[in-house]
Amino acid sequence: MAKGGQTPREPVSPRMQAAWKLKEAGDVVAARHAAERLLAEPSAPEDPAQAAELLRRGTTPPALYGYAALAALFLVLLVVLAATRY
């Protein structure tokens, strides 16, 4: 089973390899920009699929925002309850 930081398969073009190296080095923003440029003008037939995979791995899941909002609501509720009991 592949780890999260590994590329799914060997990138075809040097531009795609550079984008994956950027992501693995921790520069997700630059990797996303490189992937977006590759989607606009691919240099190899497999580049759009790999660029889409890189973009999918570099985005925050939408469910995470829901959990963060729920946690913030819970925290506010606890503060209001503590303030009214005091």
N, C-alpha and C positions, 0 to 999 in steps of 0.2 A: 504494500500500500504506500502510495506516494505521500510525502510530508507536504505540509501547506506551502513551504517556501520553495519547493522544487517546480521546475517547469514541467508542463504536462507531457511534452515530447520535444525532441530536438528542434529548436527554431530553424527555419529554412534560410531566411535572409539575415545578413549581418545587422540590418536595422532592427529586426525583431529580436535578435540576440542581445543587442545593446539595450533594448527596452526591458527585457527580462532581467538583465544584469542590474539595471537601475532599480527595479522593484526588489530584487533579492538583497541589494545593498541598503534598502530602506528608503530610497527616494521615490515614494509612490507617486507624488505629484508629477515629477518629470517622466516617470514611466507611463502615467496616464496620458500625458501630452504626446509622448512618442507614439503610443498606441492609437490615439486619435488621428495623428498625422498618417499613420500606416493605414487606417481605415479609409482615409480620404484618397490616398494614392498608394495602393499596395505594390510592392515590388516582386512578390511571388504569389502563386495561387493560394497557398495556405496562410498567408499573412492576415487576411481579414478574420479568419476563424481564431487564430492565435491572439490577435489584437483584441477581439471581443472577449476572449477568455481572460486576458490580462485586465481588461476594464472591469469585468465581473468580479475578479478577485480583489481589485483595488477599491471597490466601493463599500460603503457601510450598508449593512442590511437594513431595510426599512423597519423591520420589527424591533430593532434596537432602539429606534427613536420612540416607539410606543412604550417600551419598558422604561426608558429614561423619564418619559412624561408621567407614567404611573408612579415611579419612585418619587418624583418631585411632588406629585399630588399627595402621596402618602406622607412625605416629610412635612408639607404645609399643614396637613390635617393634624399630625402629631403636635406641631407647634401651636396650632389654634386650640387644641384640646388642653395642652399644658397651660396656656395663657388663661383660659377660662376657668380652670380648676384652681388657679392660684389666686 
